[in-house]
Amino acid sequence: MSDATRILLDESRIPRNWYNILADLPAPPPPPLHPTTREPVGPDDLAPLFPAELIAQEVSTDRFVPIPDGVLDIYRLWRPTPLIRARKLERALGTPARIYYKYEGGSPSGSHKPNTAVPQAYYNARQGIRRLTTETGAGQWGTALAFACAQYGLACEVWMVRASYDQKPHRRSLMRVYGATVHASPSAVTSVGSKILAEDADSPGSLGIAISEAVEVAAGADDTRYALGSVLNHVLLHQTVIGEEALEQLAAFGETPDLIVGCTGGGSNFAGLAFPFIREKLAGRMNPLIRAVEPAACPSFTRGTYAYDFGDTAGFTPLLKMHTLGHTFIPDPIHAGGLRYHGMSPLLSHMYELGMFEAVAREQRECFEAGVRFARAEGIVPAPEPTHALAEVIAEALRCKESGEEKVILTSLCGHGHFDLSAYDRYLSGELEDFRLPQERIDDALATLPRA
Ligand SMILES: *Cc1c(COP(=O)(O)O)cnc(C)c1O
C-alpha cells in the first residue's frame, strides 16, 4: 500500500475509450417503447432529438467505444482528475478503513457532468446542428452543457426548474457567462409550459416539466437537438472515464476496493465510477460490494417500482423500463437538486434487478452533517448530491471502527458545493428539515403509470 495522499495521472493517461457495460451483461435491458405505438423505438424515432452518433451509442454492444480526438482535446482541460485518500477524514473518524475519493469537482463547471456534455456537443456540432436545448434542476447540467456548447460554437437554451432559478441565481449567471439562454420552467415560450402556467401561475416546476419544454423546442426545429445529462446509456458510457482512471489510480495506491459507493439521481456518476470495476469483478479480478445511495425524499430504487414510465411529465419521451416513482411525482424540495428525478437509468435499473449492486436511502440532514464533516477534514465542500455517498461512507467507516475491519472504500466526489452555500447555511443554523415521504404520495403517482 502506497503512503501517497493523491495519485495524479499524466495527461497521456486520459482513457482512449469509453467502456460499454452492455457488452458484458448476461441479458440486455428491455428496450425503450414508442409513447403512442408502444413498439420498441428505432433510430428514426429518436433522430429529431439526438444526433446519429449518440443514437448508435445508445444501442451499441461494442465493449469499448473510442473517444474522438476532438473530445480528448477538451477533456485535457481538467482530466485526468485526482484520486485522493481521505487521510484527514479517516483520522477524524478514528477508523481503520481506508477511504478514497475520485474528485470530479475540478472540471470547468464543477461536477462530473462535462464528461458527457462535451461529447454530446461534439457529435451534434459534427452533424451540423446549430442549437442544443436541455433542462436543468440544480444547475450543474445546464452549466456543463453551456460550457460544452461554447467550446464547439453551438447555441444553448436551458429550461431551469423555477424553484432553482429563484434559489440559485449564480448557477444561472454562470450559464449566461458561457453564452446560454436560460428560461425559468415552466415558461411561456413552450405550449407545455404555457398550459401548466395557465393552471398554476406559481408552479415551482420540476425536472419532468423542464424536460418536456426542452424536448418540445428541439422536436420543432431542424437545426436543434436535445441533450440529457443523465439516465440514458450514452450518458453513462461517457462517464466511465471516471472509473477507468480510478482503476489505474487505485492500483497505483496498491489497493483493490472492498466497497464502492456513489450517489444516484439518474445514475450517471455512480455508473461512471462503478462500471469499470464491475467489469473487473465479472472477470473475477476483484470482488467489491457496490452500493448506490439515494435521497429518502426521492427513493426510486428503494421505494419505486420497476415498470415502463415516461421520462418527462407531459409524456413526450419514449417509455423507459426503470425504477420509477411515477412521472407525475414531484419530490419535496431537498437541496440535492441533482437527485430529484422521478426515474432512474434503465440500464442501472436492469442491473439492480439482476442483483449487481445494492441501494440505500439517506435523509437530508445526515447528508449535510457528512458534508460538513468532510469539508472540515478534507477541505473540499461537497455538492449536496455526493454528501449522500459521504454519509454512507462515514457510516461504513464507523462500522469498521467497531469491528476493526480495514476496509478499502472508494467513492465519487462528483462535484463541489460552492453554489450551494446557502443550503449549508440553512443546515448550520438548524433550519433544514428531513422530509417524510408518505406512501400515499408514491401510490398516487404510480397510479398514473402508462399501460405498456
Ligand atoms: C447531476 C448531479 C448528480 C446526479 O446525477 P447522476 O446522473 O445520478 O450522477 C449528482 N451529483 C452532482 C454533483 C451532479 O451534478
The ligand as a Tripos MOL2 file, in Angstrom:
@<TRIPOS>MOLECULE
LIG
   15    15     1     0     0
SMALL
NO_CHARGES

@<TRIPOS>ATOM
      1 C1        -26.3010   15.9120  -11.6650 C.3       1 LIG1
      2 C2        -25.5490   15.5570  -10.4940 C.ar      1 LIG1
      3 C3        -25.8460   14.3950   -9.7700 C.ar      1 LIG1
      4 C4        -26.9680   13.4560  -10.1100 C.3       1 LIG1
      5 O1        -26.8810   12.8770  -11.3630 O.3       1 LIG1
      6 P1        -26.3120   11.4240  -11.6130 P.3       1 LIG1
      7 O2        -26.6190   11.1990  -13.0510 O.co2     1 LIG1
      8 O3        -27.0380   10.4750  -10.7180 O.co2     1 LIG1
      9 O4        -24.8620   11.4700  -11.3410 O.co2     1 LIG1
     10 C5        -25.0770   14.0970   -8.6770 C.ar      1 LIG1
     11 N1        -24.0840   14.8960   -8.2950 N.ar      1 LIG1
     12 C6        -23.7530   16.0060   -8.9630 C.ar      1 LIG1
     13 C7        -22.6160   16.8470   -8.4700 C.3       1 LIG1
     14 C8        -24.4780   16.3790  -10.0940 C.ar      1 LIG1
     15 O5        -24.1470   17.4730  -10.7590 O.3       1 LIG1
@<TRIPOS>BOND
     1     1     2 1
     2     2     3 ar
     3     2    14 ar
     4     3     4 1
     5     3    10 ar
     6     4     5 1
     7     5     6 1
     8     6     7 2
     9     6     8 1
    10     6     9 1
    11    10    11 ar
    12    11    12 ar
    13    12    13 1
    14    12    14 ar
    15    14    15 1
@<TRIPOS>SUBSTRUCTURE
     1 LIG1         1 GROUP 0 **** ****
